[in-house]
């Protein structure tokens, strides 16, 4: 069985401009992931209008990682096929 390595992702629940969102740190960059599916880089100008609410749980982290990776369908269709021993 192959082990897939992913860079660590850390995220917090937040409101940005009064909209519910999550702020995620991926490879040193901050992103705002809105509930409607938009993903934007976190800009310094957003800071005064951002309220951090708490930690994101493991399942939500995986869902965010999938969304950043292009969605579950894209990930499944581009995954390298593994050969099973004969």
N, C-alpha and C positions, 0 to 999 in steps of 0.2 A: 504494500500500500504506500502510495506516495504521500509525502507531507507537503502541504501547500503553505508557504510562508507569506504572511501579510504584514505590512508595516503596522505598528500599533496605532490605533485610533482612539482618541480620547474625546468625549463629548459631554456637553452640558445642555440641559433644557434652558431655554431663555425666551424672552420676548424682545424683538427688534422692531422698533417703530410700532409698538403695540401689537405686532403680529406674532403668533406662536411660532417658535422655531427651535432649532438645535444648533449649537455652535460646536463644530468639530475641528480638531487639530489633526491634520494628515500630513505626514512628512514635513513637519515644521510650519505648514501654512494653515491659516484659520479660514474656515468656510462656514457660511450661514446656510442651513438646510431648512427651508420653510415647509410647513405641513402640506402646501399645495404642490410640492415637488420641485420648486425652484431651488437652484444651488448657486450661491454667489460668494465671491471672496469677501471676507470680512474687511471692511475699510475702517480707517481710523475715525472717519466722520460718523460712523455708526455708534461709536462708543458711548456718547452721552445719552443715546436713546435705546440702550441695551440694558436689560435686567437679567442677570444670571440667576436661575431658580434652583438648580440642583443637578446631580449626576444622572446620566442616561444609563439605563440597565443594559445588560448583555444582549438581549434579543434585539433591542432597538439599535444597538451599535452594529450588529450584523446587517440589519435592514438598511442602515445608512451606508455601510460599506458597499452593499450590493448596489444601492442607488448611485453612489459615486462611481462605481465600476461600470455603469451603463444599464443596470437593471438585471434581474434574474435571467431573462431570456437571452440577453447578449452574453452574459457570463457562461450560461450553459452551452450556447452555440459555439463559443470560441475556446472552450476548455480543451486542452490537449487530451487526445484520446489515449488511454492506457491499454496496453496489450496484456491479456491474461495468459499466463503460462499454459502451454499445451501438454 
